[in-house]
């Protein structure tokens, strides 16, 4: 669904060449260990909403796991 090998050089949407504008950090909230990072996505403004779909998907696969995300602006 995303190409995370592009890291923060390009938008992680596979066919997008734009510079990423936002970092979306998806993490699991655990009782014992607090936040556990799952993946960081770097996305342009056009594709930032795709990250929400991924979170929705993860939640449907693992309904017992509390998955949350935070968005950070990139310079
Ligand atoms: Zn993009």
PDB file of the backbone (N, CA, C, O) and the ligand in Angstrom, with CONECT records:
HET     ZN  A 101       1
ATOM      1  N   UNK A   1       0.819  -1.215   0.000  1.00  0.00           N
ATOM      2  CA  UNK A   1       0.000   0.000   0.000  1.00  0.00           C
ATOM      3  C   UNK A   1       0.860   1.276   0.000  1.00  0.00           C
ATOM      4  O   UNK A   1       0.505   2.273  -0.629  1.00  0.00           O
ATOM      5  N   UNK A   2       1.975   1.228   0.702  1.00  0.00           N
ATOM      6  CA  UNK A   2       2.898   2.359   0.703  1.00  0.00           C
ATOM      7  C   UNK A   2       4.306   1.851   0.450  1.00  0.00           C
ATOM      8  O   UNK A   2       4.623   0.693   0.721  1.00  0.00           O
ATOM      9  N   UNK A   3       5.133   2.723  -0.066  1.00  0.00           N
ATOM     10  CA  UNK A   3       6.518   2.375  -0.299  1.00  0.00           C
ATOM     11  C   UNK A   3       7.367   3.075   0.753  1.00  0.00           C
ATOM     12  O   UNK A   3       7.806   4.209   0.562  1.00  0.00           O
ATOM     13  N   UNK A   4       7.591   2.380   1.870  1.00  0.00           N
ATOM     14  CA  UNK A   4       8.309   3.047   2.964  1.00  0.00           C
ATOM     15  C   UNK A   4       9.821   3.059   2.737  1.00  0.00           C
ATOM     16  O   UNK A   4      10.558   3.688   3.497  1.00  0.00           O
ATOM     17  N   UNK A   5      10.277   2.379   1.712  1.00  0.00           N
ATOM     18  CA  UNK A   5      11.713   2.401   1.400  1.00  0.00           C
ATOM     19  C   UNK A   5      12.147   3.762   0.855  1.00  0.00           C
ATOM     20  O   UNK A   5      13.332   4.092   0.855  1.00  0.00           O
ATOM     21  N   UNK A   6      11.181   4.536   0.398  1.00  0.00           N
ATOM     22  CA  UNK A   6      11.514   5.882  -0.071  1.00  0.00           C
ATOM     23  C   UNK A   6      11.821   6.805   1.106  1.00  0.00           C
ATOM     24  O   UNK A   6      12.298   7.925   0.921  1.00  0.00           O
ATOM     25  N   UNK A   7      11.548   6.332   2.299  1.00  0.00           N
ATOM     26  CA  UNK A   7      11.803   7.091   3.516  1.00  0.00           C
ATOM     27  C   UNK A   7      11.231   8.494   3.424  1.00  0.00           C
ATOM     28  O   UNK A   7      10.096   8.675   2.984  1.00  0.00           O
ATOM     29  N   UNK A   8      12.009   9.489   3.836  1.00  0.00           N
ATOM     30  CA  UNK A   8      11.441  10.834   3.839  1.00  0.00           C
ATOM     31  C   UNK A   8      11.883  11.664   2.638  1.00  0.00           C
ATOM     32  O   UNK A   8      11.734  12.886   2.636  1.00  0.00           O
ATOM     33  N   UNK A   9      12.428  10.997   1.613  1.00  0.00           N
ATOM     34  CA  UNK A   9      12.861  11.743   0.429  1.00  0.00           C
ATOM     35  C   UNK A   9      11.708  12.069  -0.507  1.00  0.00           C
ATOM     36  O   UNK A   9      11.659  13.134  -1.122  1.00  0.00           O
ATOM     37  N   UNK A  10      10.788  11.127  -0.595  1.00  0.00           N
ATOM     38  CA  UNK A  10       9.628  11.299  -1.457  1.00  0.00           C
ATOM     39  C   UNK A  10       8.402  10.797  -0.727  1.00  0.00           C
ATOM     40  O   UNK A  10       8.492  10.013   0.217  1.00  0.00           O
ATOM     41  N   UNK A  11       7.260  11.263  -1.182  1.00  0.00           N
ATOM     42  CA  UNK A  11       5.989  10.766  -0.663  1.00  0.00           C
ATOM     43  C   UNK A  11       5.963   9.235  -0.747  1.00  0.00           C
ATOM     44  O   UNK A  11       6.382   8.660  -1.752  1.00  0.00           O
ATOM     45  N   UNK A  12       5.476   8.585   0.294  1.00  0.00           N
ATOM     46  CA  UNK A  12       5.501   7.125   0.358  1.00  0.00           C
ATOM     47  C   UNK A  12       4.421   6.438  -0.481  1.00  0.00           C
ATOM     48  O   UNK A  12       4.388   5.212  -0.579  1.00  0.00           O
ATOM     49  N   UNK A  13       3.555   7.226  -1.072  1.00  0.00           N
ATOM     50  CA  UNK A  13       2.618   6.673  -2.056  1.00  0.00           C
ATOM     51  C   UNK A  13       3.451   6.178  -3.246  1.00  0.00           C
ATOM     52  O   UNK A  13       4.239   6.945  -3.800  1.00  0.00           O
ATOM     53  N   UNK A  14       3.288   4.907  -3.649  1.00  0.00           N
ATOM     54  CA  UNK A  14       4.203   4.323  -4.626  1.00  0.00           C
ATOM     55  C   UNK A  14       4.409   5.118  -5.921  1.00  0.00           C
ATOM     56  O   UNK A  14       5.530   5.165  -6.429  1.00  0.00           O
ATOM     57  N   UNK A  15       3.382   5.729  -6.457  1.00  0.00           N
ATOM     58  CA  UNK A  15       3.530   6.403  -7.748  1.00  0.00           C
ATOM     59  C   UNK A  15       3.651   7.912  -7.639  1.00  0.00           C
ATOM     60  O   UNK A  15       3.476   8.631  -8.623  1.00  0.00           O
ATOM     61  N   UNK A  16       3.944   8.379  -6.467  1.00  0.00           N
ATOM     62  CA  UNK A  16       3.996   9.826  -6.253  1.00  0.00           C
ATOM     63  C   UNK A  16       5.442  10.291  -6.130  1.00  0.00           C
ATOM     64  O   UNK A  16       6.245   9.685  -5.421  1.00  0.00           O
ATOM     65  N   UNK A  17       5.756  11.371  -6.828  1.00  0.00           N
ATOM     66  CA  UNK A  17       7.122  11.916  -6.801  1.00  0.00           C
ATOM     67  C   UNK A  17       7.210  13.203  -5.978  1.00  0.00           C
ATOM     68  O   UNK A  17       8.263  13.840  -5.934  1.00  0.00           O
ATOM     69  N   UNK A  18       6.134  13.580  -5.341  1.00  0.00           N
ATOM     70  CA  UNK A  18       6.136  14.825  -4.579  1.00  0.00           C
ATOM     71  C   UNK A  18       7.012  14.729  -3.341  1.00  0.00           C
ATOM     72  O   UNK A  18       7.274  13.646  -2.817  1.00  0.00           O
ATOM     73  N   UNK A  19       7.446  15.873  -2.901  1.00  0.00           N
ATOM     74  CA  UNK A  19       8.162  15.917  -1.630  1.00  0.00           C
ATOM     75  C   UNK A  19       7.165  15.739  -0.488  1.00  0.00           C
ATOM     76  O   UNK A  19       6.089  16.337  -0.514  1.00  0.00           O
ATOM     77  N   UNK A  20       7.502  14.931   0.508  1.00  0.00           N
ATOM     78  CA  UNK A  20       6.558  14.753   1.613  1.00  0.00           C
ATOM     79  C   UNK A  20       6.431  16.017   2.453  1.00  0.00           C
ATOM     80  O   UNK A  20       7.407  16.735   2.671  1.00  0.00           O
ATOM     81  N   UNK A  21       5.215  16.276   2.920  1.00  0.00           N
ATOM     82  CA  UNK A  21       4.949  17.463   3.742  1.00  0.00           C
ATOM     83  C   UNK A  21       4.669  17.092   5.194  1.00  0.00           C
ATOM     84  O   UNK A  21       4.841  17.906   6.102  1.00  0.00           O
ATOM     85  N   UNK A  22       4.236  15.855   5.395  1.00  0.00           N
ATOM     86  CA  UNK A  22       3.853  15.441   6.750  1.00  0.00           C
ATOM     87  C   UNK A  22       4.433  14.071   7.066  1.00  0.00           C
ATOM     88  O   UNK A  22       4.549  13.204   6.200  1.00  0.00           O
ATOM     89  N   UNK A  23       4.789  13.909   8.316  1.00  0.00           N
ATOM     90  CA  UNK A  23       5.146  12.586   8.799  1.00  0.00           C
ATOM     91  C   UNK A  23       3.958  12.075   9.595  1.00  0.00           C
ATOM     92  O   UNK A  23       3.449  12.756  10.486  1.00  0.00           O
ATOM     93  N   UNK A  24       3.527  10.872   9.263  1.00  0.00           N
ATOM     94  CA  UNK A  24       2.444  10.274  10.014  1.00  0.00           C
ATOM     95  C   UNK A  24       3.005   9.068  10.751  1.00  0.00           C
ATOM     96  O   UNK A  24       3.389   8.067  10.146  1.00  0.00           O
ATOM     97  N   UNK A  25       3.041   9.187  12.046  1.00  0.00           N
ATOM     98  CA  UNK A  25       3.576   8.111  12.875  1.00  0.00           C
ATOM     99  C   UNK A  25       2.413   7.272  13.398  1.00  0.00           C
ATOM    100  O   UNK A  25       1.546   7.757  14.124  1.00  0.00           O
ATOM    101  N   UNK A  26       2.424   6.021  13.012  1.00  0.00           N
ATOM    102  CA  UNK A  26       1.374   5.105  13.477  1.00  0.00           C
ATOM    103  C   UNK A  26       1.952   4.264  14.605  1.00  0.00           C
ATOM    104  O   UNK A  26       3.015   3.659  14.464  1.00  0.00           O
ATOM    105  N   UNK A  27       1.248   4.235  15.711  1.00  0.00           N
ATOM    106  CA  UNK A  27       1.764   3.497  16.861  1.00  0.00           C
ATOM    107  C   UNK A  27       0.672   2.706  17.562  1.00  0.00           C
ATOM    108  O   UNK A  27      -0.523   2.974  17.444  1.00  0.00           O
ATOM    109  N   UNK A  28       1.149   1.734  18.286  1.00  0.00           N
ATOM    110  CA  UNK A  28       0.277   0.892  19.086  1.00  0.00           C
ATOM    111  C   UNK A  28       0.368   1.377  20.530  1.00  0.00           C
ATOM    112  O   UNK A  28       1.462   1.594  21.053  1.00  0.00           O
ATOM    113  N   UNK A  29      -0.762   1.541  21.155  1.00  0.00           N
ATOM    114  CA  UNK A  29      -0.782   1.977  22.554  1.00  0.00           C
ATOM    115  C   UNK A  29      -0.871   0.728  23.423  1.00  0.00           C
ATOM    116  O   UNK A  29      -1.888   0.035  23.415  1.00  0.00           O
ATOM    117  N   UNK A  30       0.184   0.440  24.167  1.00  0.00           N
ATOM    118  CA  UNK A  30       0.169  -0.746  25.006  1.00  0.00           C
ATOM    119  C   UNK A  30       0.099  -0.346  26.479  1.00  0.00           C
ATOM    120  O   UNK A  30       0.605   0.702  26.879  1.00  0.00           O
ATOM    121  N   UNK A  31      -0.528  -1.191  27.261  1.00  0.00           N
ATOM    122  CA  UNK A  31      -0.696  -0.900  28.684  1.00  0.00           C
ATOM    123  C   UNK A  31       0.654  -0.959  29.398  1.00  0.00           C
ATOM    124  O   UNK A  31       0.978  -0.110  30.228  1.00  0.00           O
ATOM    125  N   UNK A  32       1.420  -1.973  29.055  1.00  0.00           N
ATOM    126  CA  UNK A  32       2.668  -2.194  29.781  1.00  0.00           C
ATOM    127  C   UNK A  32       3.817  -1.298  29.326  1.00  0.00           C
ATOM    128  O   UNK A  32       4.594  -0.804  30.143  1.00  0.00           O
ATOM    129  N   UNK A  33       3.913  -1.095  28.009  1.00  0.00           N
ATOM    130  CA  UNK A  33       5.092  -0.386  27.513  1.00  0.00           C
ATOM    131  C   UNK A  33       4.785   0.974  26.886  1.00  0.00           C
ATOM    132  O   UNK A  33       5.671   1.613  26.319  1.00  0.00           O
ATOM    133  N   UNK A  34       3.548   1.410  26.987  1.00  0.00           N
ATOM    134  CA  UNK A  34       3.208   2.710  26.400  1.00  0.00           C
ATOM    135  C   UNK A  34       3.162   2.645  24.888  1.00  0.00           C
ATOM    136  O   UNK A  34       2.688   1.672  24.302  1.00  0.00           O
ATOM    137  N   UNK A  35       3.665   3.701  24.272  1.00  0.00           N
ATOM    138  CA  UNK A  35       3.623   3.778  22.806  1.00  0.00           C
ATOM    139  C   UNK A  35       4.652   2.865  22.169  1.00  0.00           C
ATOM    140  O   UNK A  35       5.821   2.854  22.553  1.00  0.00           O
ATOM    141  N   UNK A  36       4.200   2.108  21.198  1.00  0.00           N
ATOM    142  CA  UNK A  36       5.115   1.272  20.436  1.00  0.00           C
ATOM    143  C   UNK A  36       4.949   1.652  18.965  1.00  0.00           C
ATOM    144  O   UNK A  36       3.897   1.414  18.372  1.00  0.00           O
ATOM    145  N   UNK A  37       5.985   2.238  18.386  1.00  0.00           N
ATOM    146  CA  UNK A  37       5.881   2.696  17.000  1.00  0.00           C
ATOM    147  C   UNK A  37       5.745   1.532  16.041  1.00  0.00           C
ATOM    148  O   UNK A  37       6.467   0.541  16.148  1.00  0.00           O
ATOM    149  N   UNK A  38       4.835   1.650  15.121  1.00  0.00           N
ATOM    150  CA  UNK A  38       4.663   0.621  14.098  1.00  0.00           C
ATOM    151  C   UNK A  38       5.317   1.051  12.788  1.00  0.00           C
ATOM    152  O   UNK A  38       6.118   0.320  12.207  1.00  0.00           O
ATOM    153  N   UNK A  39       4.965   2.234  12.343  1.00  0.00           N
ATOM    154  CA  UNK A  39       5.530   2.698  11.080  1.00  0.00           C
ATOM    155  C   UNK A  39       5.421   4.219  10.989  1.00  0.00           C
ATOM    156  O   UNK A  39       4.478   4.828  11.495  1.00  0.00           O
ATOM    157  N   UNK A  40       6.405   4.803  10.337  1.00  0.00           N
ATOM    158  CA  UNK A  40       6.352   6.224  10.027  1.00  0.00           C
ATOM    159  C   UNK A  40       6.142   6.379   8.539  1.00  0.00           C
ATOM    160  O   UNK A  40       6.899   5.829   7.739  1.00  0.00           O
ATOM    161  N   UNK A  41       5.131   7.116   8.167  1.00  0.00           N
ATOM    162  CA  UNK A  41       4.875   7.372   6.751  1.00  0.00           C
ATOM    163  C   UNK A  41       5.169   8.830   6.451  1.00  0.00           C
ATOM    164  O   UNK A  41       4.837   9.720   7.234  1.00  0.00           O
ATOM    165  N   UNK A  42       5.790   9.061   5.317  1.00  0.00           N
ATOM    166  CA  UNK A  42       6.057  10.431   4.875  1.00  0.00           C
ATOM    167  C   UNK A  42       5.222  10.685   3.642  1.00  0.00           C
ATOM    168  O   UNK A  42       5.403  10.033   2.614  1.00  0.00           O
ATOM    169  N   UNK A  43       4.313  11.628   3.743  1.00  0.00           N
ATOM    170  CA  UNK A  43       3.329  11.810   2.683  1.00  0.00           C
ATOM    171  C   UNK A  43       3.184  13.267   2.293  1.00  0.00           C
ATOM    172  O   UNK A  43       3.370  14.169   3.110  1.00  0.00           O
ATOM    173  N   UNK A  44       2.845  13.484   1.018  1.00  0.00           N
ATOM    174  CA  UNK A  44       2.518  14.833   0.568  1.00  0.00           C
ATOM    175  C   UNK A  44       1.080  15.145   0.994  1.00  0.00           C
ATOM    176  O   UNK A  44       0.350  14.266   1.452  1.00  0.00           O
ATOM    177  N   UNK A  45       0.693  16.399   0.836  1.00  0.00           N
ATOM    178  CA  UNK A  45      -0.643  16.808   1.283  1.00  0.00           C
ATOM    179  C   UNK A  45      -1.764  16.059   0.568  1.00  0.00           C
ATOM    180  O   UNK A  45      -2.842  15.844   1.122  1.00  0.00           O
ATOM    181  N   UNK A  46      -1.485  15.669  -0.669  1.00  0.00           N
ATOM    182  CA  UNK A  46      -2.494  14.977  -1.472  1.00  0.00           C
ATOM    183  C   UNK A  46      -2.773  13.572  -0.941  1.00  0.00           C
ATOM    184  O   UNK A  46      -3.894  13.076  -1.048  1.00  0.00           O
ATOM    185  N   UNK A  47      -1.766  12.940  -0.377  1.00  0.00           N
ATOM    186  CA  UNK A  47      -1.911  11.535   0.010  1.00  0.00           C
ATOM    187  C   UNK A  47      -1.980  11.316   1.515  1.00  0.00           C
ATOM    188  O   UNK A  47      -2.033  10.176   1.978  1.00  0.00           O
ATOM    189  N   UNK A  48      -1.981  12.381   2.262  1.00  0.00           N
ATOM    190  CA  UNK A  48      -1.973  12.248   3.725  1.00  0.00           C
ATOM    191  C   UNK A  48      -3.196  11.469   4.224  1.00  0.00           C
ATOM    192  O   UNK A  48      -3.108  10.736   5.209  1.00  0.00           O
ATOM    193  N   UNK A  49      -4.331  11.630   3.543  1.00  0.00           N
ATOM    194  CA  UNK A  49      -5.552  10.956   3.992  1.00  0.00           C
ATOM    195  C   UNK A  49      -5.477   9.443   3.789  1.00  0.00           C
ATOM    196  O   UNK A  49      -6.230   8.698   4.416  1.00  0.00           O
ATOM    197  N   UNK A  50      -4.569   8.979   2.913  1.00  0.00           N
ATOM    198  CA  UNK A  50      -4.440   7.534   2.721  1.00  0.00           C
ATOM    199  C   UNK A  50      -3.953   6.827   3.979  1.00  0.00           C
ATOM    200  O   UNK A  50      -4.247   5.650   4.183  1.00  0.00           O
ATOM    201  N   UNK A  51      -3.222   7.527   4.809  1.00  0.00           N
ATOM    202  CA  UNK A  51      -2.725   6.946   6.054  1.00  0.00           C
ATOM    203  C   UNK A  51      -3.887   6.580   6.984  1.00  0.00           C
ATOM    204  O   UNK A  51      -3.825   5.590   7.712  1.00  0.00           O
ATOM    205  N   UNK A  52      -4.945   7.395   6.946  1.00  0.00           N
ATOM    206  CA  UNK A  52      -6.119   7.087   7.776  1.00  0.00           C
ATOM    207  C   UNK A  52      -6.748   5.761   7.366  1.00  0.00           C
ATOM    208  O   UNK A  52      -7.223   4.999   8.207  1.00  0.00           O
ATOM    209  N   UNK A  53      -6.744   5.498   6.063  1.00  0.00           N
ATOM    210  CA  UNK A  53      -7.294   4.234   5.573  1.00  0.00           C
ATOM    211  C   UNK A  53      -6.475   3.052   6.075  1.00  0.00           C
ATOM    212  O   UNK A  53      -7.017   1.999   6.410  1.00  0.00           O
ATOM    213  N   UNK A  54      -5.161   3.245   6.120  1.00  0.00           N
ATOM    214  CA  UNK A  54      -4.292   2.183   6.622  1.00  0.00           C
ATOM    215  C   UNK A  54      -4.591   1.897   8.091  1.00  0.00           C
ATOM    216  O   UNK A  54      -4.646   0.739   8.507  1.00  0.00           O
ATOM    217  N   UNK A  55      -4.784   2.954   8.870  1.00  0.00           N
ATOM    218  CA  UNK A  55      -5.099   2.778  10.292  1.00  0.00           C
ATOM    219  C   UNK A  55      -6.437   2.046  10.445  1.00  0.00           C
ATOM    220  O   UNK A  55      -6.563   1.139  11.267  1.00  0.00           O
ATOM    221  N   UNK A  56      -7.409   2.437   9.667  1.00  0.00           N
ATOM    222  CA  UNK A  56      -8.714   1.764   9.702  1.00  0.00           C
ATOM    223  C   UNK A  56      -8.559   0.287   9.392  1.00  0.00           C
ATOM    224  O   UNK A  56      -9.194  -0.565  10.014  1.00  0.00           O
ATOM    225  N   UNK A  57      -7.703  -0.004   8.419  1.00  0.00           N
ATOM    226  CA  UNK A  57      -7.459  -1.381   8.016  1.00  0.00           C
ATOM    227  C   UNK A  57      -6.775  -2.177   9.135  1.00  0.00           C
ATOM    228  O   UNK A  57      -7.161  -3.307   9.436  1.00  0.00           O
ATOM    229  N   UNK A  58      -5.767  -1.574   9.734  1.00  0.00           N
ATOM    230  CA  UNK A  58      -5.054  -2.230  10.835  1.00  0.00           C
ATOM    231  C   UNK A  58      -5.997  -2.523  11.996  1.00  0.00           C
ATOM    232  O   UNK A  58      -5.933  -3.584  12.618  1.00  0.00           O
ATOM    233  N   UNK A  59      -6.872  -1.559  12.274  1.00  0.00           N
ATOM    234  CA  UNK A  59      -7.823  -1.751  13.373  1.00  0.00           C
ATOM    235  C   UNK A  59      -8.784  -2.897  13.091  1.00  0.00           C
ATOM    236  O   UNK A  59      -9.185  -3.612  14.010  1.00  0.00           O
ATOM    237  N   UNK A  60      -9.156  -3.076  11.829  1.00  0.00           N
ATOM    238  CA  UNK A  60     -10.072  -4.159  11.495  1.00  0.00           C
ATOM    239  C   UNK A  60      -9.373  -5.514  11.549  1.00  0.00           C
ATOM    240  O   UNK A  60     -10.007  -6.536  11.812  1.00  0.00           O
ATOM    241  N   UNK A  61      -8.053  -5.518  11.297  1.00  0.00           N
ATOM    242  CA  UNK A  61      -7.296  -6.781  11.378  1.00  0.00           C
ATOM    243  C   UNK A  61      -7.055  -7.155  12.840  1.00  0.00           C
ATOM    244  O   UNK A  61      -7.174  -8.317  13.228  1.00  0.00           O
ATOM    245  N   UNK A  62      -6.714  -6.142  13.643  1.00  0.00           N
ATOM    246  CA  UNK A  62      -6.380  -6.367  15.061  1.00  0.00           C
ATOM    247  C   UNK A  62      -7.306  -5.542  15.943  1.00  0.00           C
ATOM    248  O   UNK A  62      -6.883  -4.520  16.485  1.00  0.00           O
ATOM    249  N   UNK A  63      -8.550  -5.954  16.100  1.00  0.00           N
ATOM    250  CA  UNK A  63      -9.510  -5.114  16.852  1.00  0.00           C
ATOM    251  C   UNK A  63      -9.156  -4.927  18.324  1.00  0.00           C
ATOM    252  O   UNK A  63      -9.610  -3.974  18.956  1.00  0.00           O
ATOM    253  N   UNK A  64      -8.350  -5.830  18.868  1.00  0.00           N
ATOM    254  CA  UNK A  64      -8.013  -5.725  20.294  1.00  0.00           C
ATOM    255  C   UNK A  64      -6.846  -4.773  20.549  1.00  0.00           C
ATOM    256  O   UNK A  64      -6.613  -4.353  21.683  1.00  0.00           O
ATOM    257  N   UNK A  65      -6.120  -4.439  19.489  1.00  0.00           N
ATOM    258  CA  UNK A  65      -4.959  -3.569  19.628  1.00  0.00           C
ATOM    259  C   UNK A  65      -5.399  -2.116  19.462  1.00  0.00           C
ATOM    260  O   UNK A  65      -6.151  -1.780  18.547  1.00  0.00           O
ATOM    261  N   UNK A  66      -4.919  -1.272  20.356  1.00  0.00           N
ATOM    262  CA  UNK A  66      -5.242   0.149  20.260  1.00  0.00           C
ATOM    263  C   UNK A  66      -4.209   0.822  19.354  1.00  0.00           C
ATOM    264  O   UNK A  66      -3.043   0.976  19.719  1.00  0.00           O
ATOM    265  N   UNK A  67      -4.661   1.212  18.182  1.00  0.00           N
ATOM    266  CA  UNK A  67      -3.767   1.847  17.225  1.00  0.00           C
ATOM    267  C   UNK A  67      -4.136   3.317  17.112  1.00  0.00           C
ATOM    268  O   UNK A  67      -5.301   3.682  16.958  1.00  0.00           O
ATOM    269  N   UNK A  68      -3.111   4.143  17.193  1.00  0.00           N
ATOM    270  CA  UNK A  68      -3.333   5.577  17.106  1.00  0.00           C
ATOM    271  C   UNK A  68      -2.267   6.183  16.203  1.00  0.00           C
ATOM    272  O   UNK A  68      -1.346   5.491  15.770  1.00  0.00           O
ATOM    273  N   UNK A  69      -2.394   7.461  15.924  1.00  0.00           N
ATOM    274  CA  UNK A  69      -1.366   8.076  15.088  1.00  0.00           C
ATOM    275  C   UNK A  69      -1.180   9.541  15.448  1.00  0.00           C
ATOM    276  O   UNK A  69      -2.064  10.184  16.014  1.00  0.00           O
ATOM    277  N   UNK A  70      -0.012  10.041  15.103  1.00  0.00           N
ATOM    278  CA  UNK A  70       0.213  11.464  15.266  1.00  0.00           C
ATOM    279  C   UNK A  70       0.829  12.002  13.986  1.00  0.00           C
ATOM    280  O   UNK A  70       1.544  11.296  13.274  1.00  0.00           O
ATOM    281  N   UNK A  71       0.541  13.253  13.709  1.00  0.00           N
ATOM    282  CA  UNK A  71       1.012  13.885  12.479  1.00  0.00           C
ATOM    283  C   UNK A  71       2.003  14.983  12.829  1.00  0.00           C
ATOM    284  O   UNK A  71       1.730  15.836  13.673  1.00  0.00           O
ATOM    285  N   UNK A  72       3.149  14.951  12.176  1.00  0.00           N
ATOM    286  CA  UNK A  72       4.136  15.993  12.386  1.00  0.00           C
ATOM    287  C   UNK A  72       4.417  16.693  11.064  1.00  0.00           C
ATOM    288  O   UNK A  72       4.523  16.044  10.023  1.00  0.00           O
ATOM    289  N   UNK A  73       4.536  18.002  11.105  1.00  0.00           N
ATOM    290  CA  UNK A  73       4.880  18.757   9.900  1.00  0.00           C
ATOM    291  C   UNK A  73       6.351  18.578   9.581  1.00  0.00           C
ATOM    292  O   UNK A  73       7.189  18.534  10.481  1.00  0.00           O
ATOM    293  N   UNK A  74       6.659  18.475   8.305  1.00  0.00           N
ATOM    294  CA  UNK A  74       8.041  18.387   7.875  1.00  0.00           C
ATOM    295  C   UNK A  74       8.468  19.732   7.309  1.00  0.00           C
ATOM    296  O   UNK A  74       7.656  20.470   6.751  1.00  0.00           O
ATOM    297  N   UNK A  75       9.726  20.038   7.455  1.00  0.00           N
ATOM    298  CA  UNK A  75      10.210  21.293   6.891  1.00  0.00           C
ATOM    299  C   UNK A  75      10.768  21.084   5.509  1.00  0.00           C
ATOM    300  O   UNK A  75      11.224  22.037   4.877  1.00  0.00           O
TER     301      UNK A  75
HETATM  302 ZN    ZN A 101       1.951  11.905  -2.617  1.00  0.00          ZN
END
